[in-house]
Amino acid sequence: VQLVESGGGLAQPGGSLRLSCAASGFTFSSADMGWARQGPGKEREFVAAISWSGREEYYVDSVKGRFTISRDNHLKTVTLQMNSLKPEDTAVYYCYGKESDVEYWGQGTQVTVSS
């Protein structure tokens, strides 16, 4: 199983970044997918999730209206579009998948929001 994140980096406050996660080794179309993050000195928190069908989405309150999660079951990718970034969005962002009761995690990609 592999979840490989890309798209992290440095952004200015108010800017945008797009994170992508490429999945392999499990039945992607049957798995709920999502993104979590862990900021410096903070616990990991779930940021956004999308059901296997793509019909249901979840966002933590702090990113609602700014972040959008999407998936492509043919390409086996999940994307997090992050707009209106704030310094408090600075964190390592992890892609994860859940198939039945089994969880898969990527290695993470750093997002830094700073002027």
Contacts in CASP RR format, 6 or more apart in sequence:
PFRMAT RR
TARGET T0000
AUTHOR 0000-0000-0000
METHOD contacts of the structure
MODEL  1
VQLVESGGGLAQPGGSLRLSCAASGFTFSSADMGWARQGPGKEREFVAAI
SWSGREEYYVDSVKGRFTISRDNHLKTVTLQMNSLKPEDTAVYYCYGKES
DVEYWGQGTQVTVSS
1 24 0 8 1.000
1 25 0 8 1.000
1 26 0 8 1.000
1 104 0 8 1.000
2 22 0 8 1.000
2 23 0 8 1.000
2 24 0 8 1.000
2 25 0 8 1.000
2 106 0 8 1.000
3 21 0 8 1.000
3 22 0 8 1.000
3 23 0 8 1.000
3 95 0 8 1.000
3 96 0 8 1.000
3 97 0 8 1.000
3 104 0 8 1.000
3 105 0 8 1.000
3 106 0 8 1.000
3 107 0 8 1.000
4 21 0 8 1.000
4 22 0 8 1.000
4 23 0 8 1.000
4 95 0 8 1.000
4 106 0 8 1.000
4 107 0 8 1.000
5 19 0 8 1.000
5 20 0 8 1.000
5 21 0 8 1.000
5 93 0 8 1.000
5 94 0 8 1.000
5 95 0 8 1.000
5 106 0 8 1.000
5 107 0 8 1.000
5 108 0 8 1.000
5 109 0 8 1.000
6 19 0 8 1.000
6 20 0 8 1.000
6 21 0 8 1.000
6 22 0 8 1.000
6 109 0 8 1.000
7 17 0 8 1.000
7 18 0 8 1.000
7 19 0 8 1.000
7 20 0 8 1.000
7 109 0 8 1.000
8 17 0 8 1.000
8 19 0 8 1.000
8 93 0 8 1.000
8 109 0 8 1.000
8 110 0 8 1.000
8 111 0 8 1.000
9 17 0 8 1.000
9 109 0 8 1.000
9 110 0 8 1.000
9 111 0 8 1.000
9 112 0 8 1.000
10 112 0 8 1.000
10 113 0 8 1.000
10 114 0 8 1.000
11 17 0 8 1.000
11 85 0 8 1.000
11 111 0 8 1.000
11 112 0 8 1.000
11 113 0 8 1.000
12 85 0 8 1.000
12 113 0 8 1.000
12 114 0 8 1.000
12 115 0 8 1.000
13 85 0 8 1.000
13 86 0 8 1.000
13 87 0 8 1.000
13 113 0 8 1.000
13 114 0 8 1.000
13 115 0 8 1.000
14 83 0 8 1.000
14 84 0 8 1.000
14 85 0 8 1.000
14 86 0 8 1.000
14 113 0 8 1.000
15 83 0 8 1.000
15 84 0 8 1.000
15 85 0 8 1.000
15 113 0 8 1.000
16 81 0 8 1.000
16 82 0 8 1.000
16 83 0 8 1.000
16 84 0 8 1.000
16 85 0 8 1.000
17 82 0 8 1.000
17 85 0 8 1.000
17 111 0 8 1.000
18 79 0 8 1.000
18 80 0 8 1.000
18 81 0 8 1.000
18 82 0 8 1.000
19 35 0 8 1.000
19 79 0 8 1.000
19 80 0 8 1.000
19 82 0 8 1.000
19 93 0 8 1.000
19 95 0 8 1.000
19 109 0 8 1.000
19 111 0 8 1.000
20 77 0 8 1.000
20 78 0 8 1.000
20 79 0 8 1.000
20 80 0 8 1.000
21 33 0 8 1.000
21 35 0 8 1.000
21 77 0 8 1.000
21 78 0 8 1.000
21 79 0 8 1.000
21 95 0 8 1.000
21 106 0 8 1.000
22 75 0 8 1.000
22 76 0 8 1.000
22 77 0 8 1.000
23 31 0 8 1.000
23 33 0 8 1.000
23 76 0 8 1.000
23 77 0 8 1.000
23 78 0 8 1.000
23 95 0 8 1.000
23 97 0 8 1.000
23 104 0 8 1.000
24 76 0 8 1.000
26 99 0 8 1.000
26 102 0 8 1.000
26 104 0 8 1.000
27 99 0 8 1.000
28 73 0 8 1.000
28 76 0 8 1.000
29 52 0 8 1.000
29 73 0 8 1.000
30 52 0 8 1.000
30 99 0 8 1.000
31 52 0 8 1.000
31 97 0 8 1.000
31 98 0 8 1.000
31 99 0 8 1.000
31 104 0 8 1.000
32 49 0 8 1.000
32 50 0 8 1.000
32 51 0 8 1.000
32 52 0 8 1.000
32 97 0 8 1.000
32 98 0 8 1.000
32 99 0 8 1.000
33 49 0 8 1.000
33 50 0 8 1.000
33 52 0 8 1.000
33 69 0 8 1.000
33 71 0 8 1.000
33 78 0 8 1.000
33 95 0 8 1.000
33 96 0 8 1.000
33 97 0 8 1.000
33 98 0 8 1.000
34 46 0 8 1.000
34 47 0 8 1.000
34 48 0 8 1.000
34 49 0 8 1.000
34 50 0 8 1.000
34 69 0 8 1.000
34 78 0 8 1.000
34 80 0 8 1.000
34 95 0 8 1.000
34 96 0 8 1.000
34 97 0 8 1.000
35 46 0 8 1.000
35 47 0 8 1.000
35 48 0 8 1.000
35 49 0 8 1.000
35 69 0 8 1.000
35 78 0 8 1.000
35 80 0 8 1.000
35 93 0 8 1.000
35 94 0 8 1.000
35 95 0 8 1.000
35 96 0 8 1.000
36 44 0 8 1.000
36 45 0 8 1.000
36 46 0 8 1.000
36 47 0 8 1.000
36 93 0 8 1.000
36 94 0 8 1.000
36 96 0 8 1.000
37 44 0 8 1.000
37 45 0 8 1.000
37 47 0 8 1.000
37 89 0 8 1.000
37 91 0 8 1.000
37 92 0 8 1.000
37 93 0 8 1.000
37 94 0 8 1.000
37 111 0 8 1.000
38 44 0 8 1.000
38 45 0 8 1.000
38 91 0 8 1.000
38 92 0 8 1.000
38 94 0 8 1.000
39 90 0 8 1.000
39 91 0 8 1.000
39 92 0 8 1.000
40 90 0 8 1.000
40 91 0 8 1.000
42 91 0 8 1.000
44 94 0 8 1.000
45 60 0 8 1.000
46 58 0 8 1.000
46 60 0 8 1.000
47 59 0 8 1.000
47 60 0 8 1.000
47 63 0 8 1.000
47 67 0 8 1.000
47 80 0 8 1.000
47 93 0 8 1.000
48 57 0 8 1.000
48 58 0 8 1.000
48 59 0 8 1.000
48 60 0 8 1.000
48 63 0 8 1.000
48 67 0 8 1.000
48 68 0 8 1.000
48 69 0 8 1.000
48 80 0 8 1.000
49 57 0 8 1.000
49 58 0 8 1.000
49 69 0 8 1.000
50 56 0 8 1.000
50 57 0 8 1.000
50 58 0 8 1.000
50 69 0 8 1.000
50 70 0 8 1.000
50 71 0 8 1.000
50 78 0 8 1.000
51 57 0 8 1.000
54 71 0 8 1.000
57 69 0 8 1.000
59 65 0 8 1.000
59 67 0 8 1.000
59 69 0 8 1.000
62 88 0 8 1.000
63 82 0 8 1.000
63 89 0 8 1.000
66 82 0 8 1.000
66 83 0 8 1.000
66 84 0 8 1.000
66 85 0 8 1.000
67 80 0 8 1.000
67 81 0 8 1.000
67 82 0 8 1.000
67 83 0 8 1.000
68 80 0 8 1.000
68 81 0 8 1.000
68 83 0 8 1.000
69 78 0 8 1.000
69 79 0 8 1.000
69 80 0 8 1.000
69 81 0 8 1.000
70 78 0 8 1.000
70 79 0 8 1.000
70 81 0 8 1.000
71 77 0 8 1.000
71 78 0 8 1.000
71 79 0 8 1.000
72 78 0 8 1.000
72 79 0 8 1.000
78 95 0 8 1.000
80 93 0 8 1.000
82 89 0 8 1.000
82 111 0 8 1.000
85 111 0 8 1.000
85 113 0 8 1.000
86 113 0 8 1.000
87 113 0 8 1.000
87 114 0 8 1.000
88 113 0 8 1.000
89 111 0 8 1.000
89 113 0 8 1.000
90 111 0 8 1.000
90 112 0 8 1.000
90 113 0 8 1.000
90 114 0 8 1.000
91 110 0 8 1.000
91 111 0 8 1.000
92 108 0 8 1.000
92 109 0 8 1.000
92 110 0 8 1.000
92 111 0 8 1.000
93 108 0 8 1.000
93 109 0 8 1.000
93 110 0 8 1.000
93 111 0 8 1.000
94 105 0 8 1.000
94 106 0 8 1.000
94 107 0 8 1.000
94 108 0 8 1.000
95 105 0 8 1.000
95 106 0 8 1.000
95 108 0 8 1.000
96 103 0 8 1.000
96 104 0 8 1.000
96 105 0 8 1.000
96 106 0 8 1.000
97 103 0 8 1.000
97 104 0 8 1.000
97 105 0 8 1.000
98 104 0 8 1.000
END
